[in-house]
């Protein structure tokens, strides 16, 4: 594994066990620091470099010769050349500097969605942590110009939403305050880059979420079909601690475990032996038995959504096996969808069965490698393959580079879930500690700034390296409406952007769209075999021998 609990070079430490992404396996909203992503949300691009400059030297401890993972891929650098320069630039050394690397890109079939860098959020749905910190995620994402995804069940769990209809026919949503709040908050700061995406699952389809969104927002919103995710192979879950709320969710049509209507369960809850209930979504596709039936159902669903007026439609799939992966790529391509997000095991969760998350599905690097292989088959037949987003255990700028390269030219952007939520947590905690009167409103967890933050500063202007960049973007008067979590979001994204620019410049690629599979190599033979990426000592070995024999 690349990551250890403590990183002396960066001065970071993980509170808990370390996942493949470098995040703690259990990331807490009240954490006082300081993993690399947590600290990057405050100091930004400073964390690209070793600490204590002038007093230290630093050496890598990365061991890429063991195991198959994204950390076993390495980035290829070149000693000459420059590709993808802006038309106004030359290949002079004064132009070929990393700040000139263009990260702007786009995705989509007929309607292109522009983004400022190849990054999007994971689906932030009905989990309460998404609801609490939504303003930070939405405003931060909009200001940075990246897509933000509203996940499943937001309408269904909202006690203030009003839904007519039921299982046998499309529901009619009269009111959906939480969904509207989430969409509106993003659109308020949207400036033509990025997008707000609304996801649909079985219950959302029954409730009429697509119809409601189409009528109220039209083409301002992208609609997303959901087949699954990398953290679990059943529907979404949340946990509630109120019997009354559990009964409400049961009445609204959800699977609630244990059953709150059971007299024995009620007695156990009243006596304290049961303290919470898990709300589950249903499995999709249970009435389909063959690939042909899945295709017919999928294509008719897409046609229906287009009939509602959605010009941009996407699909999210999880870490199922090879047949489902092939179906997702083929059907999304045939339906002319705008994006296919492929989420491998190793992906994060707001709530999933733990051992299920540990044991089910195809690991991200294997799944994404096969996605490239299958997309290449369609491309060789002359088909315009659906644009892809890779997800599942990404947190750092090198993860973005490696995943884009592994999936090139089909992968257009990278989806981050847990990592991109951390700035929302830490920013809100800081705002609540500095302004106690706001603590409840921003869902802050601290009564005072911990030493890990005070060592950086005691005011927002001292703490956040990107404070004045955000102020320049929105203006001094508007800064009062920008949550600190959104400032932290910008700061983390700035670090990721700068790090990605540096890696691209080292590969002599001055536009992110120039990245190819030749820009990475495998650190061990097993990874090479699984990914189709050549081993480090095999890449350019033939041309090297020609040089020696010339």
VEXKE-922604 format. One record per residue (C-alpha): residue in three letters; chain; x, y, z. Coordinates in nm, 2 decimals. Example, Ala and Ser with C-alpha at 12.3 -4.5 7.8 and 13.67 -1.06 7.14 Angstrom:
2
residuo|cadena|xx|yy|zz
ala|A|1.23|-0.45|0.78
ser|A|1.37|-0.11|0.71
//
This chain:
550
residuo|cadena|xx|yy|zz
unk|A|0.00|0.00|0.00
unk|A|0.11|0.35|-0.08
unk|A|-0.04|0.51|0.23
unk|A|0.06|0.48|0.59
unk|A|-0.12|0.63|0.89
unk|A|0.13|0.91|0.92
unk|A|0.31|1.11|0.65
unk|A|0.60|1.28|0.80
unk|A|0.69|1.46|0.47
unk|A|0.36|1.64|0.45
unk|A|0.30|1.66|0.83
unk|A|-0.03|1.48|0.79
unk|A|-0.19|1.19|0.98
unk|A|-0.50|0.98|0.95
unk|A|-0.72|0.94|1.25
unk|A|-0.83|0.59|1.16
unk|A|-0.72|0.31|0.93
unk|A|-0.61|0.42|0.58
unk|A|-0.81|0.32|0.27
unk|A|-0.66|0.28|-0.08
unk|A|-0.76|0.64|-0.15
unk|A|-0.55|0.77|0.14
unk|A|-0.86|0.87|0.33
unk|A|-0.96|0.71|0.66
unk|A|-1.19|0.42|0.61
unk|A|-1.43|0.60|0.84
unk|A|-1.43|0.97|0.77
unk|A|-1.60|1.18|1.05
unk|A|-1.76|1.51|1.00
unk|A|-1.63|1.63|1.34
unk|A|-1.27|1.53|1.27
unk|A|-1.01|1.78|1.40
unk|A|-0.75|1.66|1.14
unk|A|-0.54|1.61|0.97
unk|A|-0.52|1.38|0.67
unk|A|-0.39|1.51|0.34
unk|A|-0.73|1.60|0.21
unk|A|-0.84|1.76|0.54
unk|A|-0.53|1.98|0.55
unk|A|-0.55|2.06|0.17
unk|A|-0.89|2.21|0.23
unk|A|-0.72|2.48|0.44
unk|A|-0.37|2.54|0.30
unk|A|-0.44|2.43|-0.06
unk|A|-0.15|2.39|-0.30
unk|A|0.10|2.43|-0.03
unk|A|0.04|2.07|0.05
unk|A|0.18|1.96|-0.28
unk|A|0.53|2.00|-0.13
unk|A|0.72|1.86|0.17
unk|A|0.71|2.07|0.48
unk|A|0.99|2.26|0.65
unk|A|1.17|2.37|0.33
unk|A|1.53|2.46|0.40
unk|A|1.56|2.22|0.69
unk|A|1.49|1.89|0.52
unk|A|1.53|1.66|0.23
unk|A|1.25|1.42|0.14
unk|A|1.24|1.07|-0.02
unk|A|0.96|0.86|-0.16
unk|A|0.83|0.56|0.03
unk|A|0.60|0.44|-0.24
unk|A|0.62|0.07|-0.31
unk|A|0.45|0.01|-0.64
unk|A|0.59|-0.34|-0.68
unk|A|0.33|-0.51|-0.47
unk|A|-0.04|-0.56|-0.55
unk|A|-0.28|-0.44|-0.82
unk|A|-0.43|-0.10|-0.76
unk|A|-0.42|0.25|-0.89
unk|A|-0.13|0.31|-0.66
unk|A|0.06|0.05|-0.86
unk|A|0.04|0.27|-1.18
unk|A|0.31|0.52|-1.23
unk|A|0.31|0.84|-1.43
unk|A|0.54|0.86|-1.74
unk|A|0.75|1.17|-1.77
unk|A|0.94|1.29|-2.08
unk|A|1.26|1.49|-2.13
unk|A|1.15|1.66|-2.46
unk|A|0.85|1.78|-2.65
unk|A|0.53|1.97|-2.58
unk|A|0.18|1.87|-2.69
unk|A|-0.16|2.04|-2.67
unk|A|-0.03|2.40|-2.64
unk|A|-0.28|2.68|-2.68
unk|A|-0.28|2.83|-3.03
unk|A|-0.13|3.15|-2.89
unk|A|0.16|2.97|-2.73
unk|A|0.49|2.84|-2.87
unk|A|0.70|2.56|-2.76
unk|A|0.94|2.81|-2.60
unk|A|1.03|2.73|-2.24
unk|A|0.86|3.05|-2.13
unk|A|0.52|2.92|-2.26
unk|A|0.57|2.55|-2.15
unk|A|0.51|2.61|-1.78
unk|A|0.26|2.42|-1.57
unk|A|0.03|2.71|-1.50
unk|A|-0.04|2.72|-1.87
unk|A|-0.18|2.36|-1.87
unk|A|-0.54|2.39|-1.98
unk|A|-0.77|2.18|-1.76
unk|A|-1.10|2.29|-1.92
unk|A|-1.29|2.00|-2.09
unk|A|-1.64|1.89|-2.17
unk|A|-1.86|1.59|-2.20
unk|A|-2.18|1.50|-2.38
unk|A|-2.32|1.38|-2.70
unk|A|-2.53|1.64|-2.88
unk|A|-2.53|1.90|-2.61
unk|A|-2.18|1.96|-2.46
unk|A|-2.14|2.04|-2.09
unk|A|-1.84|2.25|-2.02
unk|A|-1.63|2.20|-1.70
unk|A|-1.33|2.38|-1.57
unk|A|-1.15|2.07|-1.47
unk|A|-1.21|1.70|-1.51
unk|A|-1.38|1.64|-1.18
unk|A|-1.73|1.58|-1.05
unk|A|-1.88|1.50|-0.71
unk|A|-2.03|1.16|-0.62
unk|A|-2.41|1.13|-0.58
unk|A|-2.50|1.32|-0.26
unk|A|-2.85|1.19|-0.18
unk|A|-3.08|1.12|0.12
unk|A|-2.80|1.07|0.38
unk|A|-2.83|1.34|0.64
unk|A|-2.47|1.43|0.60
unk|A|-2.54|1.54|0.24
unk|A|-2.84|1.74|0.36
unk|A|-2.65|1.91|0.64
unk|A|-2.35|2.02|0.43
unk|A|-2.53|2.07|0.10
unk|A|-2.46|2.44|0.08
unk|A|-2.09|2.39|0.10
unk|A|-2.09|2.12|-0.17
unk|A|-2.33|2.30|-0.41
unk|A|-2.18|2.64|-0.38
unk|A|-1.83|2.51|-0.39
unk|A|-1.89|2.30|-0.69
unk|A|-2.07|2.57|-0.88
unk|A|-1.79|2.83|-0.81
unk|A|-1.53|2.57|-0.92
unk|A|-1.73|2.49|-1.24
unk|A|-1.77|2.12|-1.19
unk|A|-2.08|1.89|-1.19
unk|A|-2.25|1.82|-0.86
unk|A|-2.49|1.52|-0.83
unk|A|-2.80|1.51|-0.62
unk|A|-2.84|1.14|-0.53
unk|A|-3.14|0.92|-0.49
unk|A|-3.44|0.95|-0.25
unk|A|-3.41|1.32|-0.16
unk|A|-3.78|1.37|-0.23
unk|A|-3.89|1.05|-0.07
unk|A|-3.73|1.11|0.27
unk|A|-3.83|1.48|0.29
unk|A|-4.12|1.50|0.53
unk|A|-4.22|1.83|0.38
unk|A|-4.26|1.70|0.03
unk|A|-4.61|1.63|-0.10
unk|A|-4.66|1.33|-0.33
unk|A|-4.99|1.21|-0.48
unk|A|-5.03|0.88|-0.65
unk|A|-4.87|0.55|-0.56
unk|A|-4.71|0.22|-0.67
unk|A|-4.94|0.15|-0.96
unk|A|-4.90|0.49|-1.14
unk|A|-4.66|0.78|-1.17
unk|A|-4.67|0.99|-0.86
unk|A|-4.74|1.36|-0.88
unk|A|-4.51|1.57|-0.67
unk|A|-4.68|1.89|-0.55
unk|A|-4.40|2.01|-0.33
unk|A|-4.03|1.90|-0.29
unk|A|-3.87|2.17|-0.07
unk|A|-3.54|1.98|-0.01
unk|A|-3.48|1.89|-0.37
unk|A|-3.56|2.25|-0.48
unk|A|-3.33|2.39|-0.22
unk|A|-3.04|2.18|-0.35
unk|A|-3.10|2.26|-0.72
unk|A|-3.15|2.63|-0.65
unk|A|-2.84|2.67|-0.44
unk|A|-2.62|2.53|-0.72
unk|A|-2.79|2.73|-0.99
unk|A|-2.75|3.05|-0.80
unk|A|-2.38|3.04|-0.85
unk|A|-2.37|2.85|-1.18
unk|A|-2.18|3.05|-1.45
unk|A|-2.19|2.82|-1.75
unk|A|-1.94|2.56|-1.63
unk|A|-2.04|2.24|-1.45
unk|A|-2.40|2.11|-1.41
unk|A|-2.65|2.00|-1.15
unk|A|-2.74|1.64|-1.20
unk|A|-3.05|1.47|-1.04
unk|A|-3.04|1.09|-1.00
unk|A|-3.33|0.85|-1.02
unk|A|-3.38|0.52|-0.85
unk|A|-3.69|0.29|-0.83
unk|A|-3.87|0.50|-0.57
unk|A|-3.78|0.83|-0.74
unk|A|-3.93|0.70|-1.06
unk|A|-4.25|0.60|-0.88
unk|A|-4.27|0.93|-0.71
unk|A|-4.24|1.13|-1.03
unk|A|-3.91|1.31|-0.96
unk|A|-3.82|1.33|-1.33
unk|A|-4.16|1.48|-1.42
unk|A|-4.13|1.73|-1.14
unk|A|-3.78|1.84|-1.23
unk|A|-3.86|1.86|-1.60
unk|A|-4.16|2.08|-1.54
unk|A|-3.99|2.31|-1.29
unk|A|-3.63|2.33|-1.43
unk|A|-3.63|2.20|-1.78
unk|A|-3.30|2.19|-1.95
unk|A|-3.12|2.35|-1.65
unk|A|-3.08|2.01|-1.50
unk|A|-2.93|1.68|-1.62
unk|A|-3.12|1.37|-1.53
unk|A|-2.94|1.05|-1.43
unk|A|-3.05|0.69|-1.43
unk|A|-2.90|0.47|-1.16
unk|A|-2.81|0.10|-1.19
unk|A|-2.59|0.09|-0.88
unk|A|-2.27|0.20|-0.71
unk|A|-1.94|0.06|-0.60
unk|A|-2.00|0.05|-0.23
unk|A|-2.30|-0.19|-0.24
unk|A|-2.51|-0.42|-0.46
unk|A|-2.85|-0.33|-0.31
unk|A|-3.04|0.00|-0.30
unk|A|-2.95|0.30|-0.09
unk|A|-2.99|0.32|0.28
unk|A|-3.02|0.57|0.56
unk|A|-3.05|0.52|0.93
unk|A|-3.32|0.70|1.14
unk|A|-3.35|0.71|1.52
unk|A|-3.72|0.81|1.54
unk|A|-4.00|0.55|1.54
unk|A|-4.23|0.81|1.40
unk|A|-4.00|0.89|1.11
unk|A|-3.95|0.52|1.05
unk|A|-4.33|0.47|1.03
unk|A|-4.34|0.77|0.79
unk|A|-4.09|0.61|0.56
unk|A|-4.27|0.28|0.57
unk|A|-4.59|0.45|0.48
unk|A|-4.41|0.63|0.19
unk|A|-4.33|0.29|0.05
unk|A|-3.97|0.22|0.16
unk|A|-3.83|-0.10|0.30
unk|A|-3.76|-0.03|0.67
unk|A|-3.56|-0.27|0.88
unk|A|-3.66|-0.38|1.14
unk|A|-4.03|-0.33|1.06
unk|A|-4.15|-0.04|1.27
unk|A|-4.51|-0.17|1.25
unk|A|-4.42|-0.49|1.44
unk|A|-4.54|-0.48|1.80
unk|A|-4.22|-0.66|1.91
unk|A|-4.00|-0.40|1.74
unk|A|-4.20|-0.12|1.89
unk|A|-4.16|-0.27|2.24
unk|A|-3.79|-0.32|2.18
unk|A|-3.76|0.04|2.07
unk|A|-3.95|0.18|2.37
unk|A|-3.73|-0.03|2.60
unk|A|-3.41|0.08|2.43
unk|A|-3.28|-0.24|2.29
unk|A|-3.35|-0.11|1.93
unk|A|-3.23|0.24|1.89
unk|A|-3.25|0.29|1.51
unk|A|-3.40|0.18|1.18
unk|A|-3.25|0.13|0.84
unk|A|-3.44|0.26|0.54
unk|A|-3.37|0.07|0.22
unk|A|-3.44|0.13|-0.15
unk|A|-3.56|-0.15|-0.38
unk|A|-3.35|-0.34|-0.64
unk|A|-3.41|-0.23|-1.00
unk|A|-3.46|-0.47|-1.29
unk|A|-3.63|-0.74|-1.09
unk|A|-3.89|-0.80|-1.36
unk|A|-3.63|-0.85|-1.63
unk|A|-3.48|-1.19|-1.71
unk|A|-3.27|-1.14|-2.02
unk|A|-3.02|-0.90|-2.17
unk|A|-3.28|-0.82|-2.45
unk|A|-3.54|-0.73|-2.19
unk|A|-3.29|-0.51|-2.00
unk|A|-3.21|-0.33|-2.32
unk|A|-3.57|-0.28|-2.42
unk|A|-3.66|-0.14|-2.07
unk|A|-3.35|0.09|-2.07
unk|A|-3.41|0.23|-2.42
unk|A|-3.78|0.30|-2.35
unk|A|-3.69|0.47|-2.02
unk|A|-3.45|0.70|-2.20
unk|A|-3.70|0.77|-2.47
unk|A|-3.96|0.86|-2.20
unk|A|-3.71|1.10|-2.03
unk|A|-3.63|1.27|-2.36
unk|A|-4.01|1.31|-2.42
unk|A|-4.02|1.50|-2.09
unk|A|-3.77|1.75|-2.24
unk|A|-3.44|1.63|-2.10
unk|A|-3.17|1.69|-2.36
unk|A|-2.89|1.56|-2.13
unk|A|-2.93|1.22|-1.97
unk|A|-2.66|1.02|-1.79
unk|A|-2.62|0.67|-1.63
unk|A|-2.45|0.56|-1.31
unk|A|-2.35|0.20|-1.28
unk|A|-2.17|0.00|-1.00
unk|A|-1.91|-0.27|-0.98
unk|A|-2.11|-0.55|-1.13
unk|A|-1.95|-0.81|-1.34
unk|A|-1.84|-0.80|-1.70
unk|A|-2.19|-0.86|-1.86
unk|A|-2.34|-0.56|-1.68
unk|A|-2.04|-0.34|-1.76
unk|A|-2.08|-0.43|-2.13
unk|A|-2.45|-0.36|-2.12
unk|A|-2.39|-0.02|-1.96
unk|A|-2.14|0.08|-2.22
unk|A|-2.33|-0.06|-2.52
unk|A|-2.68|0.07|-2.41
unk|A|-2.55|0.41|-2.31
unk|A|-2.37|0.44|-2.65
unk|A|-2.67|0.33|-2.85
unk|A|-2.90|0.56|-2.65
unk|A|-2.66|0.85|-2.72
unk|A|-2.63|0.93|-2.35
unk|A|-2.41|1.22|-2.24
unk|A|-2.21|1.04|-1.96
unk|A|-2.16|0.70|-1.81
unk|A|-2.02|0.70|-1.45
unk|A|-1.86|0.36|-1.37
unk|A|-1.81|0.32|-0.99
unk|A|-1.57|0.04|-0.89
unk|A|-1.55|-0.14|-0.55
unk|A|-1.35|0.07|-0.32
unk|A|-1.60|0.35|-0.37
unk|A|-1.74|0.52|-0.06
unk|A|-2.08|0.54|0.11
unk|A|-2.29|0.74|0.34
unk|A|-2.44|0.41|0.47
unk|A|-2.38|0.06|0.33
unk|A|-2.35|-0.28|0.49
unk|A|-1.98|-0.29|0.59
unk|A|-1.89|-0.64|0.50
unk|A|-2.08|-0.61|0.17
unk|A|-1.87|-0.31|0.09
unk|A|-1.56|-0.50|0.18
unk|A|-1.64|-0.81|-0.02
unk|A|-1.86|-0.74|-0.32
unk|A|-1.79|-0.64|-0.67
unk|A|-1.51|-0.56|-0.91
unk|A|-1.22|-0.34|-0.78
unk|A|-1.20|0.00|-0.95
unk|A|-0.88|-0.06|-1.15
unk|A|-1.00|-0.39|-1.29
unk|A|-1.34|-0.25|-1.38
unk|A|-1.20|0.06|-1.54
unk|A|-0.95|-0.14|-1.74
unk|A|-1.22|-0.36|-1.88
unk|A|-1.43|-0.05|-1.95
unk|A|-1.15|0.08|-2.17
unk|A|-1.13|-0.26|-2.34
unk|A|-1.50|-0.28|-2.41
unk|A|-1.53|0.08|-2.53
unk|A|-1.24|0.01|-2.77
unk|A|-1.44|-0.28|-2.92
unk|A|-1.73|-0.04|-3.00
unk|A|-1.50|0.23|-3.12
unk|A|-1.33|-0.01|-3.36
unk|A|-1.67|-0.07|-3.52
unk|A|-1.71|0.30|-3.59
unk|A|-1.94|0.38|-3.30
unk|A|-1.92|0.71|-3.11
unk|A|-1.87|0.57|-2.76
unk|A|-2.04|0.74|-2.46
unk|A|-1.82|0.97|-2.26
unk|A|-1.72|0.81|-1.93
unk|A|-1.65|0.92|-1.57
unk|A|-1.45|0.68|-1.35
unk|A|-1.53|0.66|-0.97
unk|A|-1.42|0.45|-0.68
unk|A|-1.16|0.54|-0.42
unk|A|-1.01|0.86|-0.57
unk|A|-0.89|1.15|-0.36
unk|A|-0.56|1.30|-0.50
unk|A|-0.44|1.47|-0.82
unk|A|-0.24|1.17|-0.93
unk|A|-0.55|0.95|-0.90
unk|A|-0.72|1.19|-1.15
unk|A|-0.43|1.17|-1.39
unk|A|-0.40|0.79|-1.37
unk|A|-0.77|0.72|-1.41
unk|A|-0.80|0.96|-1.70
unk|A|-0.50|0.80|-1.87
unk|A|-0.62|0.44|-1.81
unk|A|-0.96|0.53|-1.97
unk|A|-0.83|0.76|-2.24
unk|A|-0.98|0.87|-2.48
unk|A|-1.32|0.76|-2.34
unk|A|-1.28|0.88|-1.98
unk|A|-1.35|1.26|-1.97
unk|A|-1.37|1.32|-1.60
unk|A|-1.32|1.16|-1.25
unk|A|-1.58|1.13|-0.99
unk|A|-1.48|1.19|-0.62
unk|A|-1.72|1.11|-0.34
unk|A|-1.59|1.11|0.01
unk|A|-1.28|1.32|-0.06
unk|A|-1.47|1.61|-0.20
unk|A|-1.70|1.62|0.10
unk|A|-1.42|1.67|0.35
unk|A|-1.38|2.04|0.29
unk|A|-1.76|2.09|0.36
unk|A|-1.71|1.93|0.70
unk|A|-1.40|2.11|0.81
unk|A|-1.51|2.45|0.67
unk|A|-1.84|2.42|0.85
unk|A|-1.67|2.33|1.18
unk|A|-1.44|2.63|1.14
unk|A|-1.73|2.86|1.07
unk|A|-1.92|2.74|1.37
unk|A|-1.62|2.78|1.60
unk|A|-1.54|3.13|1.48
unk|A|-1.90|3.24|1.48
unk|A|-2.08|3.05|1.76
unk|A|-2.41|3.21|1.66
unk|A|-2.40|3.02|1.33
unk|A|-2.29|2.69|1.47
unk|A|-2.63|2.52|1.45
unk|A|-2.71|2.67|1.11
unk|A|-2.39|2.55|0.95
unk|A|-2.39|2.22|1.14
unk|A|-2.06|2.29|1.31
unk|A|-1.92|2.03|1.55
unk|A|-1.66|2.23|1.73
unk|A|-1.69|2.47|2.02
unk|A|-1.35|2.62|1.95
unk|A|-1.08|2.59|1.69
unk|A|-0.85|2.29|1.76
unk|A|-0.47|2.33|1.76
unk|A|-0.45|2.18|1.42
unk|A|-0.64|2.48|1.28
unk|A|-0.50|2.74|1.51
unk|A|-0.15|2.65|1.40
unk|A|-0.26|2.80|1.06
unk|A|-0.47|3.09|1.17
unk|A|-0.77|3.21|1.37
unk|A|-0.98|3.39|1.11
unk|A|-1.11|3.27|0.77
unk|A|-0.88|3.51|0.59
unk|A|-0.58|3.35|0.78
unk|A|-0.69|2.99|0.76
unk|A|-0.81|2.95|0.40
unk|A|-0.54|2.99|0.14
unk|A|-0.80|3.06|-0.13
unk|A|-1.02|3.30|0.06
unk|A|-0.93|3.60|-0.15
unk|A|-0.96|3.40|-0.47
unk|A|-1.32|3.32|-0.38
unk|A|-1.37|3.69|-0.28
unk|A|-1.25|3.80|-0.62
unk|A|-1.49|3.55|-0.78
unk|A|-1.81|3.66|-0.60
unk|A|-1.72|4.01|-0.47
unk|A|-1.68|4.14|-0.12
unk|A|-2.05|4.19|-0.06
unk|A|-2.14|3.84|-0.16
unk|A|-1.88|3.68|0.06
unk|A|-2.11|3.70|0.36
unk|A|-2.33|3.44|0.18
unk|A|-2.05|3.20|0.10
unk|A|-2.02|2.92|0.37
unk|A|-1.67|2.85|0.48
unk|A|-1.72|2.49|0.36
unk|A|-1.75|2.63|0.01
unk|A|-1.43|2.82|0.05
unk|A|-1.26|2.50|0.18
unk|A|-1.40|2.32|-0.13
unk|A|-1.25|2.58|-0.36
unk|A|-0.92|2.55|-0.17
unk|A|-0.90|2.17|-0.21
unk|A|-1.00|2.19|-0.58
unk|A|-0.73|2.45|-0.63
unk|A|-0.47|2.21|-0.49
unk|A|-0.60|1.92|-0.70
unk|A|-0.59|2.15|-1.01
unk|A|-0.24|2.27|-0.95
unk|A|-0.11|1.92|-0.88
unk|A|-0.28|1.79|-1.20
unk|A|-0.13|2.07|-1.40
unk|A|0.22|1.98|-1.27
unk|A|0.18|1.62|-1.36
unk|A|0.05|1.70|-1.70
unk|A|0.33|1.94|-1.77
unk|A|0.58|1.67|-1.67
unk|A|0.42|1.44|-1.92
unk|A|0.45|1.73|-2.18
unk|A|0.07|1.75|-2.21
unk|A|-0.05|2.11|-2.19
unk|A|-0.41|2.03|-2.23
unk|A|-0.59|1.76|-2.02
unk|A|-0.76|1.64|-2.34
unk|A|-0.42|1.53|-2.47
unk|A|-0.37|1.26|-2.20
unk|A|-0.33|0.91|-2.33
unk|A|-0.26|0.56|-2.20
unk|A|0.10|0.61|-2.30
unk|A|0.13|0.86|-2.01
unk|A|0.13|0.58|-1.75
unk|A|0.31|0.26|-1.69
unk|A|0.26|-0.03|-1.45
unk|A|0.48|-0.06|-1.15
unk|A|0.46|-0.44|-1.14
unk|A|0.39|-0.72|-1.39
unk|A|0.07|-0.82|-1.23
unk|A|-0.08|-0.48|-1.27
unk|A|0.05|-0.47|-1.63
unk|A|-0.14|-0.80|-1.70
unk|A|-0.46|-0.68|-1.54
unk|A|-0.47|-0.33|-1.70
unk|A|-0.30|-0.38|-2.04
unk|A|-0.06|-0.10|-1.94
unk|A|0.30|-0.20|-2.01
unk|A|0.55|-0.25|-1.73
unk|A|0.79|0.04|-1.66
unk|A|1.09|-0.13|-1.81
unk|A|0.90|-0.24|-2.13
unk|A|0.78|0.11|-2.22
unk|A|1.00|0.26|-2.50
unk|A|1.25|-0.02|-2.45
unk|A|1.27|-0.08|-2.82
unk|A|1.34|0.28|-2.91
unk|A|1.59|0.29|-2.63
unk|A|1.78|0.01|-2.79
unk|A|1.78|0.18|-3.12
unk|A|1.94|0.48|-2.96
unk|A|2.21|0.26|-2.81
unk|A|2.28|0.09|-3.14
unk|A|2.27|0.40|-3.36
//
